[in-house]
Protein backbone atom coordinates (compact mmCIF):
# COMPACT_ATOMS: atom_id res chain seq x y z
CA UNK A 1 0.00 0.00 0.00
CA UNK A 2 2.01 2.85 -1.23
CA UNK A 3 0.80 6.37 -1.27
CA UNK A 4 1.16 10.18 -1.29
CA UNK A 5 4.05 11.06 -3.50
CA UNK A 6 4.13 14.61 -2.16
CA UNK A 7 4.43 13.44 1.40
CA UNK A 8 1.82 15.98 2.41
CA UNK A 9 -0.91 13.70 3.76
CA UNK A 10 -3.51 15.63 5.78
CA UNK A 11 -4.06 18.37 8.25
CA UNK A 12 -5.90 18.40 11.55
CA UNK A 13 -9.61 17.94 11.12
CA UNK A 14 -12.47 20.27 11.70
CA UNK A 15 -14.18 22.16 14.44
CA UNK A 16 -14.70 19.21 16.77
CA UNK A 17 -12.67 16.06 17.53
CA UNK A 18 -13.31 12.84 15.66
CA UNK A 19 -14.60 9.90 17.69
CA UNK A 20 -12.20 7.16 16.72
CA UNK A 21 -13.74 4.08 15.19
CA UNK A 22 -16.99 5.86 14.32
CA UNK A 23 -17.95 6.19 10.71
CA UNK A 24 -21.01 8.01 9.31
CA UNK A 25 -23.23 6.00 7.01
CA UNK A 26 -24.41 7.76 3.88
CA UNK A 27 -27.62 5.75 4.08
CA UNK A 28 -28.62 7.50 7.32
CA UNK A 29 -32.01 9.15 7.17
CA UNK A 30 -30.43 12.54 7.84
CA UNK A 31 -27.68 12.20 5.25
CA UNK A 32 -28.13 12.36 1.52
CA UNK A 33 -25.90 10.03 -0.53
CA UNK A 34 -22.72 11.60 -1.85
CA UNK A 35 -23.59 10.26 -5.32
CA UNK A 36 -20.03 9.56 -6.38
CA UNK A 37 -18.88 9.49 -9.97
CA UNK A 38 -16.09 7.20 -11.08
CA UNK A 39 -15.40 8.52 -14.57
CA UNK A 40 -12.13 7.19 -15.95
CA UNK A 41 -10.11 10.39 -15.88
CA UNK A 42 -6.64 11.23 -14.57
CA UNK A 43 -6.31 12.02 -10.87
CA UNK A 44 -5.91 15.62 -9.84
CA UNK A 45 -2.25 15.06 -8.85
CA UNK A 46 -1.36 13.74 -12.33
CA UNK A 47 0.25 16.06 -14.83
CA UNK A 48 -2.08 16.06 -17.82
CA UNK A 49 0.29 16.74 -20.68
CA UNK A 50 -0.83 13.61 -22.56
CA UNK A 51 -4.10 15.17 -23.76
CA UNK A 52 -3.83 18.43 -25.69
CA UNK A 53 -5.81 21.26 -24.19
CA UNK A 54 -8.21 23.17 -26.39
CA UNK A 55 -9.28 26.80 -26.11
CA UNK A 56 -6.96 27.38 -23.16
CA UNK A 57 -8.39 30.09 -20.90
CA UNK A 58 -5.80 30.75 -18.20
CA UNK A 59 -7.67 31.53 -14.96
CA UNK A 60 -10.76 32.70 -16.85
CA UNK A 61 -13.92 32.87 -14.73
CA UNK A 62 -16.35 30.34 -16.17
CA UNK A 63 -19.48 31.45 -14.32
CA UNK A 64 -21.68 30.03 -11.57
CA UNK A 65 -22.51 26.35 -11.14
CA UNK A 66 -24.38 24.00 -8.82
CA UNK A 67 -22.33 20.94 -7.93
CA UNK A 68 -24.13 17.66 -8.59
CA UNK A 69 -21.89 15.05 -6.99
CA UNK A 70 -18.32 14.05 -6.12
CA UNK A 71 -15.79 12.38 -8.39
CA UNK A 72 -13.74 9.37 -7.34
CA UNK A 73 -10.97 11.68 -6.11
CA UNK A 74 -13.22 14.08 -4.17
CA UNK A 75 -13.70 16.89 -6.67
CA UNK A 76 -17.09 18.41 -7.35
CA UNK A 77 -18.77 17.55 -10.65
CA UNK A 78 -21.06 19.68 -12.80
CA UNK A 79 -21.59 20.43 -16.51
CA UNK A 80 -19.97 23.10 -18.70
CA UNK A 81 -20.16 23.45 -22.48
CA UNK A 82 -21.56 19.92 -22.76
CA UNK A 83 -18.65 18.42 -20.83
CA UNK A 84 -18.14 17.13 -17.32
CA UNK A 85 -16.48 19.85 -15.26
CA UNK A 86 -14.27 18.80 -12.34
CA UNK A 87 -14.12 21.58 -9.75
CA UNK A 88 -11.36 21.27 -7.18
CA UNK A 89 -12.56 22.08 -3.66
CA UNK A 90 -16.32 21.99 -4.35
CA UNK A 91 -18.93 19.96 -2.45
CA UNK A 92 -22.24 18.45 -3.64
CA UNK A 93 -25.18 20.86 -3.55
CA UNK A 94 -23.02 23.96 -3.35
CA UNK A 95 -23.49 26.98 -5.57
CA UNK A 96 -20.05 28.18 -6.62
CA UNK A 97 -18.26 30.23 -9.21
CA UNK A 98 -15.29 28.56 -10.90
CA UNK A 99 -12.12 29.54 -12.71
CA UNK A 100 -10.72 27.62 -15.67
CA UNK A 101 -7.73 25.28 -15.29
CA UNK A 102 -7.71 23.06 -18.39
CA UNK A 103 -9.96 21.57 -21.08
CA UNK A 104 -9.72 18.12 -22.62
CA UNK A 105 -11.65 15.97 -25.06
CA UNK A 106 -14.46 14.84 -22.74
CA UNK A 107 -14.02 16.94 -19.64
CA UNK A 108 -12.64 20.18 -18.25
CA UNK A 109 -11.07 21.16 -14.94
CA UNK A 110 -11.54 24.20 -12.76
CA UNK A 111 -10.99 25.53 -9.27
CA UNK A 112 -13.36 27.39 -7.01
CA UNK A 113 -13.38 31.13 -7.42
CA UNK A 114 -16.04 31.75 -4.77
CA UNK A 115 -18.40 29.64 -2.67
CA UNK A 116 -21.76 31.35 -3.05
CA UNK A 117 -23.91 28.89 -1.10
CA UNK A 118 -21.75 26.50 1.00
CA UNK A 119 -22.75 23.04 2.16
CA UNK A 120 -23.02 22.51 5.92
CA UNK A 121 -20.17 19.98 5.74
CA UNK A 122 -17.71 22.63 4.52
CA UNK A 123 -15.04 23.71 7.00
CA UNK A 124 -12.16 26.21 6.85
CA UNK A 125 -8.98 24.36 5.81
CA UNK A 126 -6.79 24.23 8.95
CA UNK A 127 -3.49 24.39 7.03
CA UNK A 128 -2.27 27.72 5.61
CA UNK A 129 -0.59 25.85 2.72
CA UNK A 130 -3.75 24.00 1.66
CA UNK A 131 -4.68 26.11 -1.36
CA UNK A 132 -1.23 25.64 -2.94
CA UNK A 133 0.25 22.39 -1.58
CA UNK A 134 -0.63 19.21 -3.43
CA UNK A 135 -0.39 16.93 -0.41
CA UNK A 136 -3.99 17.27 0.81
CA UNK A 137 -7.24 17.42 -1.14
CA UNK A 138 -10.11 17.20 1.37
CA UNK A 139 -9.38 19.70 4.13
CA UNK A 140 -12.47 21.69 3.12
CA UNK A 141 -14.65 18.69 4.09
CA UNK A 142 -15.71 17.89 7.63
CA UNK A 143 -14.16 14.75 9.11
CA UNK A 144 -17.53 12.99 9.00
CA UNK A 145 -17.99 13.78 5.30
CA UNK A 146 -14.48 12.58 4.47
CA UNK A 147 -15.20 9.18 6.01
CA UNK A 148 -18.59 8.98 4.31
CA UNK A 149 -16.98 9.85 0.97
CA UNK A 150 -14.36 7.13 1.36
CA UNK A 151 -16.84 4.49 2.46
CA UNK A 152 -19.19 5.25 -0.42
CA UNK A 153 -16.27 5.22 -2.86
CA UNK A 154 -15.44 1.61 -1.94
CA UNK A 155 -19.07 0.45 -1.73
CA UNK A 156 -19.88 2.08 -5.09
CA UNK A 157 -16.94 0.44 -6.83
CA UNK A 158 -17.83 -2.99 -5.44
CA UNK A 159 -21.45 -2.61 -6.56
CA UNK A 160 -20.68 -1.15 -9.96
CA UNK A 161 -17.86 -3.41 -11.11
CA UNK A 162 -18.38 -6.60 -9.09
CA UNK A 163 -22.11 -6.54 -8.33
CA UNK A 164 -21.29 -7.14 -4.68
CA UNK A 165 -22.35 -5.64 -1.36
CA UNK A 166 -20.87 -6.66 1.99
CA UNK A 167 -23.09 -8.39 4.52
CA UNK A 168 -21.96 -5.84 7.07
CA UNK A 169 -20.11 -2.51 7.11
CA UNK A 170 -17.79 -2.29 10.09
CA UNK A 171 -16.86 1.01 11.76
CA UNK A 172 -14.04 2.89 10.06
CA UNK A 173 -10.53 2.59 11.45
CA UNK A 174 -9.18 6.10 11.93
CA UNK A 175 -6.65 8.14 13.87
CA UNK A 176 -5.92 11.68 14.91
CA UNK A 177 -5.91 14.01 11.93
CA UNK A 178 -2.91 15.93 13.24
CA UNK A 179 0.68 14.74 13.24
CA UNK A 180 -0.02 11.21 12.05
CA UNK A 181 2.32 10.87 9.08
CA UNK A 182 5.64 9.13 9.73
CA UNK A 183 7.17 9.46 6.27
CA UNK A 184 7.50 12.25 3.74
CA UNK A 185 9.70 13.00 0.76
CA UNK A 186 10.37 16.69 0.26
CA UNK A 187 11.75 18.36 -2.82
CA UNK A 188 14.55 20.93 -2.91
CA UNK A 189 14.50 23.74 -5.48
CA UNK A 190 17.11 26.41 -6.11
CA UNK A 191 15.52 29.74 -7.01
CA UNK A 192 17.02 32.26 -9.41
CA UNK A 193 17.48 34.79 -6.60
CA UNK A 194 19.70 32.34 -4.71
CA UNK A 195 17.10 31.25 -2.17
CA UNK A 196 16.29 27.59 -1.60
CA UNK A 197 12.80 26.06 -1.32
CA UNK A 198 12.21 22.93 0.75
CA UNK A 199 8.68 21.66 0.38
CA UNK A 200 6.02 19.65 -1.45
CA UNK A 201 4.76 19.91 -5.00
CA UNK A 202 1.97 22.30 -5.74
CA UNK A 203 -1.27 21.03 -7.21
CA UNK A 204 -0.98 20.15 -10.91
CA UNK A 205 2.52 21.59 -11.01
CA UNK A 206 6.17 20.67 -10.69
CA UNK A 207 6.77 23.78 -8.60
CA UNK A 208 7.27 23.48 -4.85
CA UNK A 209 5.40 25.07 -1.99
CA UNK A 210 7.80 26.01 0.80
CA UNK A 211 6.82 24.18 3.99
CA UNK A 212 8.15 25.26 7.37
CA UNK A 213 5.55 23.27 9.30
CA UNK A 214 3.35 20.46 7.97
CA UNK A 215 0.39 19.73 10.23
CA UNK A 216 0.15 16.10 9.16
CA UNK A 217 3.76 15.22 9.92
CA UNK A 218 4.76 13.63 13.20
CA UNK A 219 6.06 16.32 15.60
CA UNK A 220 9.59 14.86 15.61
CA UNK A 221 9.73 15.21 11.83
CA UNK A 222 8.32 18.74 11.84
CA UNK A 223 11.08 19.77 14.24
CA UNK A 224 13.65 18.86 11.60
CA UNK A 225 12.31 21.16 8.85
CA UNK A 226 13.78 24.43 10.12
CA UNK A 227 17.30 23.06 10.81
CA UNK A 228 17.33 21.26 7.45
CA UNK A 229 16.31 24.49 5.70
CA UNK A 230 19.11 26.33 7.54
CA UNK A 231 21.61 23.64 6.51
CA UNK A 232 20.54 23.91 2.86
CA UNK A 233 21.05 27.67 2.93
CA UNK A 234 24.68 27.12 3.99
CA UNK A 235 25.31 24.35 1.45
CA UNK A 236 28.73 24.62 -0.19
CA UNK A 237 28.16 21.93 -2.82
CA UNK A 238 26.04 24.11 -5.10
CA UNK A 239 22.62 22.64 -5.98
CA UNK A 240 23.79 19.20 -4.83
CA UNK A 241 20.72 18.12 -2.83
CA UNK A 242 17.56 17.22 -4.76
CA UNK A 243 15.31 15.57 -2.15
CA UNK A 244 15.13 15.01 1.59
CA UNK A 245 13.18 12.09 2.99
CA UNK A 246 11.96 12.08 6.59
CA UNK A 247 11.23 8.77 8.33
CA UNK A 248 9.55 8.46 11.72
CA UNK A 249 10.45 5.63 14.07
CA UNK A 250 9.76 4.40 17.58
CA UNK A 251 12.96 5.97 18.92
CA UNK A 252 15.01 8.34 16.76
CA UNK A 253 13.73 9.58 13.39
CA UNK A 254 15.76 9.16 10.22
CA UNK A 255 16.69 11.48 7.36
CA UNK A 256 17.89 10.51 3.87
CA UNK A 257 19.69 13.23 1.92
CA UNK A 258 19.59 12.58 -1.84
CA UNK A 259 22.37 14.38 -3.66
CA UNK A 260 23.92 14.52 -7.14
CA UNK A 261 27.31 15.98 -6.16
CA UNK A 262 29.73 15.05 -3.42
CA UNK A 263 29.11 17.08 -0.27
CA UNK A 264 31.93 19.17 1.11
CA UNK A 265 33.52 18.46 4.53
CA UNK A 266 31.70 21.53 5.87
CA UNK A 267 28.39 20.23 4.54
CA UNK A 268 28.99 16.89 6.26
CA UNK A 269 29.98 18.53 9.49
CA UNK A 270 26.78 20.56 9.38
CA UNK A 271 24.78 17.35 9.09
CA UNK A 272 26.71 15.78 11.94
CA UNK A 273 25.88 18.74 14.16
CA UNK A 274 22.23 18.64 13.10
CA UNK A 275 21.99 14.93 13.92
CA UNK A 276 23.48 15.47 17.37
CA UNK A 277 21.40 18.54 18.23
CA UNK A 278 18.08 17.12 17.03
CA UNK A 279 18.61 13.46 17.93
CA UNK A 280 18.13 11.92 14.51
CA UNK A 281 19.94 9.53 12.18
CA UNK A 282 21.12 10.91 8.83
CA UNK A 283 22.17 8.97 5.74
CA UNK A 284 23.25 9.99 2.26
CA UNK A 285 22.14 8.57 -1.08
CA UNK A 286 24.23 9.52 -4.09
CA UNK A 287 21.75 8.56 -6.80
CA UNK A 288 18.55 6.71 -7.67
CA UNK A 289 18.79 3.19 -6.29
CA UNK A 290 22.19 3.83 -4.72
CA UNK A 291 23.02 2.26 -1.38
CA UNK A 292 22.82 4.42 1.71
CA UNK A 293 26.02 5.69 3.24
CA UNK A 294 26.66 7.37 6.56
CA UNK A 295 27.72 11.00 6.77
CA UNK A 296 31.35 9.93 6.23
CA UNK A 297 30.42 8.17 2.97
CA UNK A 298 30.77 4.65 4.35
CA UNK A 299 28.23 2.13 2.99
CA UNK A 300 25.87 1.08 5.78
CA UNK A 301 22.87 -1.15 6.45
CA UNK A 302 20.91 0.75 9.15
CA UNK A 303 17.76 -0.18 11.05
CA UNK A 304 14.88 1.84 12.41
CA UNK A 305 12.03 0.37 14.47
CA UNK A 306 8.26 0.65 14.83
CA UNK A 307 5.85 -0.98 17.27
CA UNK A 308 2.70 -2.98 16.64
CA UNK A 309 2.10 -3.47 20.36
CA UNK A 310 3.94 -3.11 23.65
CA UNK A 311 5.82 -6.37 23.09
CA UNK A 312 6.01 -6.51 19.28
CA UNK A 313 8.57 -4.24 17.62
CA UNK A 314 9.78 -4.64 14.03
CA UNK A 315 13.03 -3.44 12.56
CA UNK A 316 13.16 -1.99 9.05
CA UNK A 317 15.67 -0.48 6.66
CA UNK A 318 15.00 3.25 6.04
CA UNK A 319 14.16 2.48 2.40
CA UNK A 320 11.71 -0.34 3.22
CA UNK A 321 8.01 0.21 2.71
CA UNK A 322 6.08 0.50 5.96
CA UNK A 323 2.68 2.02 6.73
CA UNK A 324 2.93 5.75 7.40
CA UNK A 325 0.12 5.99 9.96
CA UNK A 326 1.25 4.03 13.03
CA UNK A 327 -2.07 4.31 14.88
CA UNK A 328 -4.17 3.07 11.96
CA UNK A 329 -1.60 0.36 11.23
CA UNK A 330 -1.89 -1.07 14.74
CA UNK A 331 -5.69 -1.06 14.56
CA UNK A 332 -5.60 -2.55 11.06
CA UNK A 333 -3.48 -5.51 12.16
CA UNK A 334 -5.79 -6.22 15.09
CA UNK A 335 -8.85 -6.01 12.81
CA UNK A 336 -7.29 -8.49 10.40
CA UNK A 337 -6.64 -10.94 13.23
CA UNK A 338 -10.26 -10.62 14.36
CA UNK A 339 -11.56 -11.20 10.84
CA UNK A 340 -9.46 -14.34 10.41
CA UNK A 341 -10.78 -15.70 13.74
CA UNK A 342 -7.80 -18.01 14.26
CA UNK A 343 -7.83 -20.66 16.98
CA UNK A 344 -4.11 -21.48 17.01
CA UNK A 345 -4.34 -24.58 14.81
CA UNK A 346 -4.47 -22.97 11.36
CA UNK A 347 -1.90 -22.67 8.60
CA UNK A 348 -2.01 -19.16 7.15
CA UNK A 349 -0.65 -17.60 3.97
CA UNK A 350 0.38 -13.93 3.99
CA UNK A 351 0.77 -12.66 0.42
CA UNK A 352 2.68 -9.45 -0.39
CA UNK A 353 3.96 -9.66 3.19
CA UNK A 354 6.70 -7.02 3.13
CA UNK A 355 8.83 -7.19 6.26
CA UNK A 356 6.14 -9.08 8.18
CA UNK A 357 3.70 -6.38 9.30
CA UNK A 358 0.91 -8.99 9.37
CA UNK A 359 3.02 -12.16 9.25
CA UNK A 360 4.61 -11.81 12.66
CA UNK A 361 1.41 -10.93 14.59
CA UNK A 362 -0.23 -13.87 12.78
CA UNK A 363 2.55 -16.21 13.92
CA UNK A 364 1.51 -15.59 17.52
CA UNK A 365 -2.03 -16.87 16.99
CA UNK A 366 -1.72 -19.67 14.41
CA UNK A 367 0.15 -22.94 13.97
CA UNK A 368 2.20 -21.78 10.97
CA UNK A 369 2.31 -18.75 8.70
CA UNK A 370 4.16 -18.32 5.41
CA UNK A 371 4.85 -14.83 4.13
CA UNK A 372 5.57 -14.35 0.41
CA UNK A 373 7.13 -11.15 -0.90
CA UNK A 374 8.85 -10.26 -4.19
CA UNK A 375 11.53 -7.98 -2.69
CA UNK A 376 14.33 -10.17 -1.40
CA UNK A 377 15.70 -7.55 0.99
CA UNK A 378 12.33 -7.24 2.73
CA UNK A 379 12.09 -11.02 3.01
CA UNK A 380 15.46 -10.96 4.75
CA UNK A 381 14.11 -8.32 7.12
CA UNK A 382 11.10 -10.51 7.88
CA UNK A 383 13.34 -13.45 8.76
CA UNK A 384 15.50 -11.16 10.85
CA UNK A 385 12.48 -9.90 12.81
CA UNK A 386 11.09 -13.41 13.29
CA UNK A 387 14.41 -14.60 14.71
CA UNK A 388 14.65 -11.67 17.13
CA UNK A 389 11.09 -12.30 18.31
CA UNK A 390 11.67 -16.04 18.65
CA UNK A 391 8.85 -16.88 16.24
CA UNK A 392 9.91 -20.20 14.75
CA UNK A 393 6.54 -20.84 13.06
CA UNK A 394 6.90 -17.87 10.68
CA UNK A 395 8.45 -18.64 7.29
CA UNK A 396 9.33 -16.09 4.61
CA UNK A 397 9.73 -16.77 0.91
CA UNK A 398 10.90 -14.48 -1.90
CA UNK A 399 8.77 -14.86 -5.04
CA UNK A 400 6.98 -12.69 -7.61
CA UNK A 401 3.31 -13.42 -6.96
CA UNK A 402 2.37 -12.23 -10.44
CA UNK A 403 4.36 -15.17 -11.81
CA UNK A 404 3.88 -17.72 -9.01
CA UNK A 405 1.10 -20.21 -9.72
CA UNK A 406 -1.30 -21.56 -7.12
CA UNK A 407 0.14 -25.02 -7.79
CA UNK A 408 3.62 -23.75 -6.90
CA UNK A 409 2.24 -22.25 -3.70
CA UNK A 410 0.67 -25.58 -2.80
CA UNK A 411 3.92 -27.38 -3.45
CA UNK A 412 5.87 -25.04 -1.18
CA UNK A 413 3.31 -24.29 1.52
CA UNK A 414 0.90 -27.23 1.53
CA UNK A 415 -2.74 -26.77 2.51
CA UNK A 416 -3.79 -23.47 4.06
CA UNK A 417 -6.79 -22.56 6.19
CA UNK A 418 -6.71 -18.77 5.79
CA UNK A 419 -5.13 -16.17 3.52
CA UNK A 420 -4.28 -12.53 4.08
CA UNK A 421 -3.17 -10.40 1.16
CA UNK A 422 -2.06 -6.78 1.04
CA UNK A 423 -1.22 -6.12 -2.64
CA UNK A 424 0.00 -2.90 -4.27
CA UNK A 425 -2.36 -0.67 -6.25
CA UNK A 426 -2.37 -3.08 -9.20
CA UNK A 427 -4.12 -5.66 -7.04
CA UNK A 428 -3.71 -9.44 -7.14
CA UNK A 429 -5.54 -10.60 -10.25
CA UNK A 430 -2.98 -13.24 -11.26
CA UNK A 431 -2.93 -15.08 -7.95
CA UNK A 432 -6.68 -14.77 -7.34
CA UNK A 433 -7.67 -16.24 -10.70
CA UNK A 434 -7.13 -19.75 -9.32
CA UNK A 435 -7.36 -19.03 -5.60
CA UNK A 436 -10.12 -21.61 -5.07
CA UNK A 437 -7.54 -24.38 -5.49
CA UNK A 438 -6.07 -23.43 -2.13
CA UNK A 439 -9.49 -23.93 -0.49
CA UNK A 440 -8.88 -21.41 2.28
CA UNK A 441 -11.96 -20.87 4.45
CA UNK A 442 -11.28 -17.19 5.10
CA UNK A 443 -9.55 -14.52 3.02
CA UNK A 444 -8.77 -11.02 4.28
CA UNK A 445 -7.97 -8.55 1.49
CA UNK A 446 -6.30 -5.26 2.43
CA UNK A 447 -6.67 -2.77 -0.42
CA UNK A 448 -5.21 0.62 -1.30
CA UNK A 449 -7.23 0.94 -4.51
CA UNK A 450 -11.05 0.56 -4.63
CA UNK A 451 -10.98 -0.17 -8.37
CA UNK A 452 -8.68 -3.18 -8.14
CA UNK A 453 -10.44 -4.36 -4.98
CA UNK A 454 -13.70 -4.46 -6.95
CA UNK A 455 -12.09 -6.33 -9.83
CA UNK A 456 -10.46 -8.86 -7.48
CA UNK A 457 -13.62 -9.23 -5.37
CA UNK A 458 -15.43 -10.32 -8.51
CA UNK A 459 -12.78 -13.00 -9.06
CA UNK A 460 -13.24 -14.20 -5.51
CA UNK A 461 -17.01 -14.30 -5.93
CA UNK A 462 -16.60 -16.36 -9.10
CA UNK A 463 -14.38 -18.73 -7.08
CA UNK A 464 -17.13 -19.30 -4.53
CA UNK A 465 -16.39 -16.68 -1.88
CA UNK A 466 -18.91 -14.39 -0.19
CA UNK A 467 -18.08 -10.79 0.74
CA UNK A 468 -18.86 -10.92 4.43
CA UNK A 469 -17.62 -7.62 5.86
CA UNK A 470 -15.88 -4.40 4.88
CA UNK A 471 -14.19 -1.60 6.76
CA UNK A 472 -12.52 1.64 5.69
CA UNK A 473 -8.95 2.31 6.81
CA UNK A 474 -8.45 6.07 7.01
CA UNK A 475 -4.69 5.79 6.59
CA UNK A 476 -4.43 9.25 5.00
CA UNK A 477 -7.03 11.66 6.45
CA UNK A 478 -7.58 14.89 4.51
CA UNK A 479 -6.54 13.19 1.27
CA UNK A 480 -8.62 11.43 -1.37
CA UNK A 481 -6.63 8.23 -0.90
CA UNK A 482 -8.90 5.34 0.11
CA UNK A 483 -7.85 2.12 1.85
CA UNK A 484 -10.07 -0.70 2.99
CA UNK A 485 -10.15 -4.23 4.37
CA UNK A 486 -12.60 -6.93 3.31
CA UNK A 487 -13.35 -10.41 4.64
CA UNK A 488 -14.35 -13.14 2.18
CA UNK A 489 -15.79 -16.46 3.36
CA UNK A 490 -15.84 -19.66 1.33
CA UNK A 491 -19.44 -20.57 0.58
Buried (B, 14 or more C-beta within 10 A) or exposed (E): BEBBEBBBBBBBBBEEEBEBEEBBBBEEEEBEEBBBBBEEBBBBBEEBEEBEBEEEBEEEEBEBBBBBBBBBBBBBBBEBEEEBBBBBBBBBBBBBBBBBBBBBEEBBBBBBBEBEEBBEBBBEBBBEBBBBBBBBBBBBBBBBBBBBBBBBBBBBBBEEBBEBEBEEBBBBBBBBBBBBBBBBBBBBBBEEEEEBBBBBBBBBEEBBBBBEEBBBBBEBBBBBBEBBBEBBEEBEBEEBBBBBBBBBBBEBBBBBBBBEBEBBEEBBEBBBEBBEEBEBBBBBBBEEEEEBBBBEEEEBEBBBEBBBEEEBBBBBBBBBBBBBBBBBBBBBBBBBBEBBEBEEEBBBBBBBBBBBBBBBBBBBBBBBBBBBBBBEBBBBBBBBBBEEBEBEBBBBBBBEBEEBBBEEBBEEBEEBBBBBBBBBEEBBBBBBBBBBEBEBBBBBBBBBBBBBBBBBBBBBBEBEBBBBBBBBBBBBBBBBBBBBBBBBBBE
